[in-house]
Amino acid sequence: MSIYADDVVSFTSVLKIAYNFLTGREYLKRKKVRERKNLISVALGFPDLVFAADSIPVLPIRMESFKVNKTLLALNSATSVLGWDLTSKLLDIARRFDVLKIVDHILEDVISSTNRKYNEMYDLAEENDVPPDLCFGIKALYGMHISKGKDIDANLNFAVRCSEWNKFSESLKTIVPNQVWIDLPPKDIANNKKSLEIMVDNIKNAITEIENITGNVVTDNSLKKQFRIGNQVKRFYKAILYEISASNFYPCNPATFAEILALLTITFQDYNSNAQRYLENMSQLVKEMRERIRTGIGMDVSDMPRILLTPIYGGWEPYIHEIIYELGGRVLYADWDILGFLEEIPVSNNSNPIEDYARFLLGASRKGIGCDNENLTKSYFKAAKKMNIDGFIFNQVFGCHSLSNIYSTLQERIRNELDIPAIVINFKKIGEDVEQIRTQLSSFMEMFK
């Protein structure tokens, strides 16, 4: 049985989040065809404006058909009669008595189906002559839009300071004609007031375009409603990162915990296309984790070093957290907080939501997506201290020309200023060079003995 099976079957919230992600195709088809909702593709965790326009944000890979669907649909049939909580309990009982071999199948698909699909999207991009020197993340996004672009009503782009990302976004016009751009102010503008004014104007223009595409009006109230939901999601996310991951007792084994963090990294980008439902699942996840810790269900990890693997949003080898677990460590993923995406957006009766959103985007652009090396370094240092990190693994993605070139320098700074071991590993595609990576990580983990 999978090392995840013993843990995840009793996490109702994880089953829900995984189910909602992997069966997105049916949900999105219903929203588009029956309810006449517009589907707007997003990436990097910016779904707020789409939700505020009463439309559906979607990371396009969720429009694909996953092999796991039949199994999870059968599980959903059970939940419609028994409810999620009771179904989870029955799965737990079945697992203990080895009655249902299907339990392992569900969890294996939760863990591996997404990775296989990402590789398929990468391959699809290469088959369509996408430039070979692009990173895994951009190639996968190309593949997603090549595969499902005809079903998308628009694409919401945030022009980050990665030239290849912006070229990719520009090229999507041939696949998805409706392109909505939110440009970041030029990096050389030192005047914060001027930057804010430009950012506000760019957001207003984008809102107008979204309104024209969807036929829906974005109001201050609809923005504030979404920001409130988003702020609560971020609080729960940060509770997992800073309260639970920094503790010496986990509500599950560390490999399972890393897999949950990986699932959150992916699903946070579009909130599984339903913000309220995602909030409820996140709330339940934190509640379940705290309850398991309170009652002593889980694993003592006090002697296992905390290893932060970053970044993973552009593609990474998921098998690493199993390797590190086998070598006596625990892997953590915290990209969205390092990049500033978990910062809350102020909401009050007298606040201007567009200005507040502009400040949020400017803050995120300075921390990470703006490719400002010094500010990104500060974000890494801050995360290391808040999470009590014992070591860093920097994921140097092939084809990344904006961030990967700083990791060697950053590695030295972390060693010298924080006295924390760090290693740089190379990544091109999921499943490649796993044994070579294992050899590197084995040597790295020897430093903690």
Backbone torsions as a table, in degrees:
resi	resn	phi	psi	omega
1	MET	NA	144.1	178.2
2	SER	-55.3	147.6	178.5
3	ILE	-66.8	-15.3	-180.0
4	TYR	-86.4	-23.2	-170.5
5	ALA	-60.0	-44.0	-177.3
6	ASP	-60.3	-30.0	-175.5
7	ASP	-91.9	-49.4	-165.7
8	VAL	-74.0	-30.2	-177.6
9	VAL	-61.5	-22.8	179.0
10	SER	-98.2	4.6	172.4
11	PHE	-98.9	89.7	-179.8
12	THR	-56.6	-40.6	-177.3
13	SER	-63.0	-39.0	-180.0
14	VAL	-66.3	-42.1	176.8
15	LEU	-59.6	-40.4	179.7
16	LYS	-64.9	-49.0	-177.9
17	ILE	-62.0	-43.8	179.3
18	ALA	-64.6	-42.9	179.0
19	TYR	-60.9	-46.5	-178.1
20	ASN	-65.5	-32.9	176.9
21	PHE	-71.1	-52.4	-171.4
22	LEU	-73.5	-21.1	178.4
23	THR	-106.9	25.2	-180.0
24	GLY	-59.6	-31.1	-176.9
25	ARG	-55.3	-48.4	-178.4
26	GLU	-68.1	-41.5	-179.9
27	TYR	-63.4	-45.9	-177.7
28	LEU	-69.2	-36.2	177.3
29	LYS	-63.1	-41.0	178.4
30	ARG	-64.6	-42.4	179.8
31	LYS	-63.5	-40.9	-176.5
32	LYS	-76.5	-45.2	-172.5
33	VAL	-84.1	-49.2	-175.6
34	ARG	-82.5	-43.0	-175.1
35	GLU	-97.0	-1.4	176.9
36	ARG	57.2	36.4	177.1
37	LYS	-86.1	147.6	175.9
38	ASN	-83.9	136.7	175.8
39	LEU	-100.4	123.9	-178.8
40	ILE	-123.2	120.5	-176.7
41	SER	-74.6	140.4	179.0
42	VAL	-138.3	162.6	172.8
43	ALA	-153.7	163.4	178.2
44	LEU	70.7	8.9	171.7
45	GLY	86.9	44.5	177.3
46	PHE	-127.2	62.8	-177.2
47	PRO	-90.2	-2.8	-167.0
48	ASP	-60.6	-47.5	-177.2
49	LEU	-64.7	-33.3	179.5
50	VAL	-67.9	-46.4	176.6
51	PHE	-60.3	-40.7	-178.4
52	ALA	-64.7	-22.8	177.4
53	ALA	-92.0	16.3	-180.0
54	ASP	54.5	40.9	178.0
55	SER	-125.7	-179.2	-170.8
56	ILE	-115.7	111.8	173.1
57	PRO	-76.5	144.3	-178.9
58	VAL	-148.4	128.8	164.6
59	LEU	-76.7	113.5	-163.8
60	PRO	-57.8	-19.7	179.6
61	ILE	-61.7	-23.6	-179.3
62	ARG	-74.0	-7.2	175.7
63	MET	-87.1	-6.3	179.1
64	GLU	-77.3	161.2	176.1
65	SER	-94.0	115.0	178.8
66	PHE	-91.7	145.2	179.9
67	LYS	-61.0	-24.0	-175.9
68	VAL	-74.8	-10.3	-171.4
69	ASN	-55.4	-43.6	-176.8
70	LYS	-62.5	-40.5	179.1
71	THR	-65.6	-46.4	-178.5
72	LEU	-70.4	-30.3	175.6
73	LEU	-65.9	-36.6	175.0
74	ALA	-64.1	-40.6	176.9
75	LEU	-63.2	-40.0	179.3
76	ASN	-64.2	-34.9	176.8
77	SER	-61.3	-39.2	177.9
78	ALA	-65.9	-41.0	-177.8
79	THR	-68.4	-28.3	179.2
80	SER	-67.2	-23.1	178.4
81	VAL	-96.7	-44.3	-172.5
82	LEU	-99.1	-21.3	-172.4
83	GLY	88.9	155.9	-176.4
84	TRP	-63.3	-43.0	-175.5
85	ASP	-62.0	-46.8	-178.8
86	LEU	-68.8	-38.6	177.3
87	THR	-60.4	-42.2	178.2
88	SER	-62.1	-41.9	179.1
89	LYS	-64.2	-41.0	179.5
90	LEU	-65.8	-38.4	175.9
91	LEU	-62.6	-38.9	179.5
92	ASP	-63.4	-44.4	178.3
93	ILE	-63.1	-44.1	-179.6
94	ALA	-61.9	-39.0	179.4
95	ARG	-63.4	-41.4	-177.6
96	ARG	-64.1	-36.5	-177.6
97	PHE	-96.5	5.4	176.8
98	ASP	57.0	35.7	179.8
99	VAL	-83.7	-43.7	-175.8
100	LEU	-104.0	101.9	173.5
101	LYS	-66.8	-17.4	-178.8
102	ILE	-63.4	-24.7	-179.8
103	VAL	-58.4	-49.2	179.4
104	ASP	-60.4	-38.1	-178.7
105	HIS	-64.0	-43.5	178.8
106	ILE	-59.3	-49.8	-174.7
107	LEU	-69.5	-36.1	176.8
108	GLU	-62.4	-40.0	178.9
109	ASP	-69.1	-38.2	176.7
110	VAL	-57.7	-41.6	-175.6
111	ILE	-77.4	-41.0	-169.0
112	SER	-105.8	-23.4	-175.2
113	SER	-60.4	-43.4	-179.4
114	THR	-62.5	-41.9	-179.3
115	ASN	-64.6	-41.2	177.2
116	ARG	-62.8	-40.4	-178.4
117	LYS	-68.3	-38.0	176.1
118	TYR	-60.3	-42.9	177.8
119	ASN	-63.5	-37.4	177.1
120	GLU	-62.5	-41.4	178.9
121	MET	-66.2	-38.8	176.0
122	TYR	-60.2	-47.3	-179.8
123	ASP	-64.0	-38.5	179.6
124	LEU	-62.6	-40.0	177.8
125	ALA	-62.8	-44.0	-179.5
126	GLU	-65.4	-36.1	178.1
127	GLU	-65.5	-23.4	-179.8
128	ASN	-100.9	24.3	171.6
129	ASP	61.2	35.1	171.5
130	VAL	-67.7	141.9	-178.7
131	PRO	-48.2	132.6	-171.7
132	PRO	-70.5	-19.3	-174.2
133	ASP	-93.8	15.7	177.0
134	LEU	-81.9	156.2	179.8
135	CYS	-74.3	165.4	-178.1
136	PHE	-56.7	-45.3	-175.8
137	GLY	-61.0	-44.4	-179.5
138	ILE	-69.5	-39.9	177.4
139	LYS	-62.4	-41.6	179.1
140	ALA	-63.1	-41.4	177.7
141	LEU	-64.8	-39.4	173.6
142	TYR	-55.0	-51.3	-178.2
143	GLY	-59.1	-40.9	178.6
144	MET	-58.7	-43.5	-177.6
145	HIS	-76.3	-33.6	173.7
146	ILE	-61.1	-40.5	-177.3
147	SER	-73.5	-43.3	-170.4
148	LYS	-124.5	9.8	-177.3
149	GLY	-57.5	-32.0	-178.2
150	LYS	-66.2	-19.2	-178.7
151	ASP	-96.9	0.0	-177.6
152	ILE	-101.1	135.5	-177.6
153	ASP	-84.2	-25.2	179.6
154	ALA	-166.1	166.4	176.2
155	ASN	-128.0	128.6	179.3
156	LEU	-97.9	116.3	-176.3
157	ASN	-110.2	137.1	169.2
158	PHE	-112.0	116.0	-174.8
159	ALA	-75.9	93.7	178.4
160	VAL	-85.7	169.9	-175.9
161	ARG	-88.1	49.2	171.3
162	CYS	-119.1	112.4	-174.2
163	SER	-60.4	-37.9	-179.1
164	GLU	-69.2	-37.6	176.8
165	TRP	-61.2	-43.8	-178.2
166	ASN	-69.1	-35.0	174.6
167	LYS	-64.1	-42.0	177.8
168	PHE	-59.6	-49.2	-178.1
169	SER	-60.7	-41.5	179.5
170	GLU	-63.3	-39.8	-176.7
171	SER	-69.6	-18.4	-178.9
172	LEU	-66.8	-12.7	179.1
173	LYS	-56.6	-32.7	-178.8
174	THR	-74.0	-17.8	-178.9
175	ILE	-103.4	-47.2	178.9
176	VAL	-121.4	99.4	-174.2
177	PRO	-58.8	-35.9	-178.7
178	ASN	-82.2	101.4	180.0
179	GLN	-112.9	122.0	178.5
180	VAL	-107.9	120.8	-176.0
181	TRP	-109.6	137.8	167.5
182	ILE	-121.3	103.8	-178.6
183	ASP	-81.3	146.2	171.3
184	LEU	-88.4	144.4	177.8
185	PRO	-58.8	151.0	178.1
186	PRO	-54.0	142.6	-175.2
187	LYS	-64.4	-25.2	-174.6
188	ASP	-84.9	3.6	176.4
189	ILE	-81.4	110.7	-176.8
190	ALA	-83.9	-21.5	-177.1
191	ASN	-76.8	111.3	-177.8
192	ASN	-63.0	-36.8	179.7
193	LYS	-64.1	-42.4	179.2
194	LYS	-65.3	-42.6	177.9
195	SER	-59.8	-42.5	179.7
196	LEU	-63.2	-42.2	179.9
197	GLU	-61.7	-44.3	179.2
198	ILE	-63.5	-43.5	-178.9
199	MET	-63.3	-42.5	178.7
200	VAL	-61.2	-45.8	179.5
201	ASP	-61.8	-40.7	180.0
202	ASN	-64.5	-39.4	178.4
203	ILE	-67.2	-42.8	179.1
204	LYS	-60.4	-42.2	178.8
205	ASN	-63.8	-40.3	179.2
206	ALA	-65.5	-41.0	178.9
207	ILE	-61.4	-41.8	178.1
208	THR	-60.4	-42.4	179.0
209	GLU	-65.0	-42.3	178.9
210	ILE	-63.0	-41.4	177.5
211	GLU	-61.0	-41.4	-179.8
212	ASN	-66.7	-36.1	-179.6
213	ILE	-73.4	-42.4	-173.8
214	THR	-91.0	-23.3	-174.2
215	GLY	77.5	9.2	179.9
216	ASN	-110.4	150.6	-179.2
217	VAL	-97.6	131.6	175.0
218	VAL	-92.7	117.2	-177.5
219	THR	-109.3	167.0	174.7
220	ASP	-58.3	-39.3	-178.7
221	ASN	-67.1	-40.3	-179.1
222	SER	-68.9	-34.2	176.1
223	LEU	-67.0	-46.5	-178.2
224	LYS	-64.3	-37.8	177.9
225	LYS	-60.0	-45.4	-179.7
226	GLN	-68.0	-38.6	179.1
227	PHE	-63.2	-38.5	178.2
228	ARG	-62.1	-45.1	178.3
229	ILE	-62.4	-47.0	-179.8
230	GLY	-60.5	-40.3	179.7
231	ASN	-62.5	-39.2	179.3
232	GLN	-68.6	-40.3	176.1
233	VAL	-58.2	-44.6	-178.2
234	LYS	-64.7	-36.8	178.7
235	ARG	-63.6	-43.1	179.0
236	PHE	-66.7	-40.4	178.7
237	TYR	-59.9	-46.5	-179.5
238	LYS	-68.4	-29.9	175.3
239	ALA	-62.3	-39.0	178.5
240	ILE	-68.2	-41.2	-177.4
241	LEU	-71.1	-41.8	-169.7
242	TYR	-107.5	-24.6	176.4
243	GLU	-91.6	-52.7	-170.7
244	ILE	-84.3	-43.6	-176.3
245	SER	-69.8	-23.9	-179.7
246	ALA	-87.6	-2.6	-177.7
247	SER	-81.0	169.2	179.3
248	ASN	-98.1	4.1	175.5
249	PHE	-135.6	121.7	-178.2
250	TYR	-98.8	151.2	177.5
251	PRO	-77.4	5.0	-179.6
252	CYS	-166.0	177.3	177.9
253	ASN	-73.2	155.9	-173.5
254	PRO	-60.3	-30.9	178.4
255	ALA	-67.6	-39.9	175.9
256	THR	-63.9	-42.8	-179.6
257	PHE	-60.6	-42.7	177.7
258	ALA	-63.0	-38.9	179.5
259	GLU	-65.4	-37.4	176.2
260	ILE	-64.1	-42.9	178.0
261	LEU	-63.2	-37.0	177.2
262	ALA	-65.4	-41.5	177.8
263	LEU	-61.8	-39.9	178.3
264	LEU	-67.7	-37.8	178.6
265	THR	-58.7	-41.0	-178.8
266	ILE	-75.2	-48.5	-172.4
267	THR	-74.5	-22.5	179.1
268	PHE	-62.3	-23.4	-174.9
269	GLN	-64.6	-31.7	177.5
270	ASP	-134.1	11.7	-179.2
271	TYR	54.7	32.1	-175.6
272	ASN	52.9	30.1	175.0
273	SER	64.3	14.4	177.9
274	ASN	-150.0	100.1	-170.7
275	ALA	-64.9	-44.5	-177.6
276	GLN	-65.6	-42.8	179.0
277	ARG	-64.0	-40.7	179.5
278	TYR	-64.4	-40.9	176.5
279	LEU	-59.8	-46.0	-180.0
280	GLU	-62.2	-39.9	178.6
281	ASN	-67.6	-39.0	177.5
282	MET	-65.4	-41.9	177.4
283	SER	-60.0	-44.3	-179.8
284	GLN	-67.2	-36.0	179.8
285	LEU	-62.1	-46.8	178.9
286	VAL	-64.3	-41.5	178.7
287	LYS	-61.1	-45.0	179.6
288	GLU	-64.3	-41.4	179.3
289	MET	-63.2	-46.6	-179.4
290	ARG	-63.3	-38.6	-179.0
291	GLU	-68.2	-40.7	178.7
292	ARG	-63.7	-42.3	178.3
293	ILE	-63.7	-42.6	-178.7
294	ARG	-61.0	-38.0	-176.6
295	THR	-94.4	5.7	176.3
296	GLY	77.3	21.3	177.1
297	ILE	-93.8	115.9	-178.5
298	GLY	149.9	-137.6	-172.5
299	MET	-149.6	134.9	174.2
300	ASP	-74.8	120.3	-177.3
301	VAL	-120.0	20.8	-173.8
302	SER	-61.9	-24.8	-178.6
303	ASP	-101.4	13.0	-177.3
304	MET	-108.5	118.4	-179.4
305	PRO	-61.8	143.2	178.9
306	ARG	-87.8	119.7	-177.3
307	ILE	-115.4	120.4	178.0
308	LEU	-92.3	118.7	176.7
309	LEU	-102.4	122.1	-175.1
310	THR	-156.5	151.3	-12.0
311	PRO	-84.7	160.2	177.0
312	ILE	-121.4	-9.5	-174.2
313	TYR	-67.4	-21.2	178.4
314	GLY	-94.6	8.1	-178.4
315	GLY	114.5	137.9	179.4
316	TRP	-160.5	167.9	178.9
317	GLU	-89.8	104.1	-176.5
318	PRO	-63.7	-21.1	-178.6
319	TYR	-67.3	-13.2	-176.9
320	ILE	-59.7	-40.5	-176.5
321	HIS	-68.6	-24.2	173.1
322	GLU	-73.5	-40.5	179.2
323	ILE	-61.2	-47.1	-179.3
324	ILE	-63.7	-38.4	177.7
325	TYR	-61.3	-44.6	179.0
326	GLU	-64.5	-27.4	-179.5
327	LEU	-90.7	4.3	173.7
328	GLY	96.7	13.1	179.9
329	GLY	-117.6	-179.1	177.1
330	ARG	-134.6	129.1	-177.2
331	VAL	-95.2	139.2	176.2
332	LEU	-123.2	145.2	176.0
333	TYR	-120.7	128.0	-176.3
334	ALA	-144.2	32.8	-175.0
335	ASP	-52.8	-48.0	-170.9
336	TRP	-66.6	-31.2	176.7
337	ASP	-76.9	-40.6	177.8
338	ILE	-58.2	-38.0	-178.1
339	LEU	-84.6	-1.5	175.8
340	GLY	89.3	7.1	-176.2
341	PHE	-78.6	-12.9	179.1
342	LEU	-95.9	8.3	173.3
343	GLU	-70.2	137.6	-178.6
344	GLU	-79.6	153.4	178.2
345	ILE	-103.5	117.7	-175.9
346	PRO	-57.4	139.4	178.0
347	VAL	-135.0	123.7	174.5
348	SER	-150.6	170.4	-177.4
349	ASN	-60.4	-34.2	-174.7
350	ASN	-102.4	3.9	-176.4
351	SER	-76.8	155.8	174.7
352	ASN	-100.0	105.2	-171.9
353	PRO	-64.1	-30.8	179.8
354	ILE	-70.4	-41.5	176.4
355	GLU	-63.6	-41.0	179.4
356	ASP	-65.0	-38.9	177.8
357	TYR	-67.2	-37.4	177.9
358	ALA	-61.6	-42.7	178.4
359	ARG	-64.1	-38.9	177.9
360	PHE	-61.1	-47.2	-179.4
361	LEU	-65.1	-39.5	177.9
362	LEU	-63.8	-40.5	178.1
363	GLY	-62.1	-44.3	178.9
364	ALA	-65.1	-37.6	-178.4
365	SER	-66.5	-32.0	-179.4
366	ARG	-78.0	-31.3	-176.8
367	LYS	-77.2	-41.2	-171.8
368	GLY	-148.1	-56.3	-173.5
369	ILE	-69.8	-13.8	175.7
370	GLY	-81.7	-3.9	177.9
371	CYS	58.5	35.8	174.0
372	ASP	-87.7	106.6	-170.8
373	ASN	-59.2	-41.0	-177.2
374	GLU	-68.3	-45.2	179.9
375	ASN	-68.5	-35.2	176.6
376	LEU	-64.9	-39.7	177.1
377	THR	-60.8	-42.9	177.6
378	LYS	-60.6	-38.2	178.8
379	SER	-64.1	-40.6	177.6
380	TYR	-63.8	-43.3	179.6
381	PHE	-62.9	-42.7	-179.5
382	LYS	-63.1	-44.1	178.9
383	ALA	-62.7	-40.8	-179.3
384	ALA	-59.5	-41.0	-179.0
385	LYS	-74.0	-42.7	-177.2
386	LYS	-68.2	-33.2	-176.2
387	MET	-98.3	3.6	-178.0
388	ASN	53.9	48.0	-176.5
389	ILE	-70.0	137.5	178.0
390	ASP	-100.0	-20.4	-178.8
391	GLY	-162.1	157.1	-179.8
392	PHE	-118.3	139.9	165.8
393	ILE	-119.6	114.0	177.8
394	PHE	-92.8	126.6	-174.9
395	ASN	-93.9	98.1	-176.8
396	GLN	-87.1	101.2	-173.6
397	VAL	-82.6	128.3	176.7
398	PHE	-57.9	131.5	177.9
399	GLY	91.5	-5.7	178.1
400	CYS	-86.7	113.8	-176.9
401	HIS	-103.2	-0.5	-174.6
402	SER	-103.0	-35.8	-175.4
403	LEU	-114.7	-39.6	-170.8
404	SER	-61.6	-23.6	-177.2
405	ASN	-73.5	-7.2	-179.2
406	ILE	-98.4	-8.8	-168.5
407	TYR	-67.5	-35.3	178.6
408	SER	-63.9	-43.6	177.5
409	THR	-65.5	-42.6	-179.8
410	LEU	-63.6	-37.7	178.0
411	GLN	-57.4	-44.4	180.0
412	GLU	-67.9	-40.3	-179.6
413	ARG	-64.1	-40.2	-179.9
414	ILE	-66.7	-40.1	177.7
415	ARG	-63.4	-44.6	-173.8
416	ASN	-78.2	-41.2	-173.0
417	GLU	-92.2	-31.0	-179.4
418	LEU	-108.2	-10.4	-177.2
419	ASP	56.4	43.4	179.4
420	ILE	-118.2	130.9	176.8
421	PRO	-63.5	144.8	178.4
422	ALA	-144.5	149.8	179.6
423	ILE	-139.6	148.5	175.0
424	VAL	-110.9	125.9	176.5
425	ILE	-119.5	154.5	-177.7
426	ASN	-99.1	144.9	178.0
427	PHE	-139.4	135.2	174.3
428	LYS	-124.1	-44.3	-177.2
429	LYS	-153.9	146.0	-179.4
430	ILE	-59.4	129.3	176.8
431	GLY	95.3	-7.9	-179.8
432	GLU	-90.4	140.3	172.5
433	ASP	57.1	34.5	-178.3
434	VAL	-63.7	-41.5	-178.6
435	GLU	-68.2	-35.1	176.0
436	GLN	-64.4	-41.4	177.3
437	ILE	-63.8	-41.9	178.7
438	ARG	-58.0	-42.3	179.4
439	THR	-62.2	-43.7	178.1
440	GLN	-61.8	-44.9	-176.5
441	LEU	-70.3	-31.1	177.1
442	SER	-61.9	-43.3	177.6
443	SER	-66.7	-39.8	179.7
444	PHE	-61.8	-45.8	-176.3
445	MET	-70.1	-18.6	175.2
446	GLU	-62.7	-23.4	-178.5
447	MET	-69.7	-15.2	-178.2
448	PHE	-98.1	2.9	-178.0
449	LYS	-97.2	NA	NA
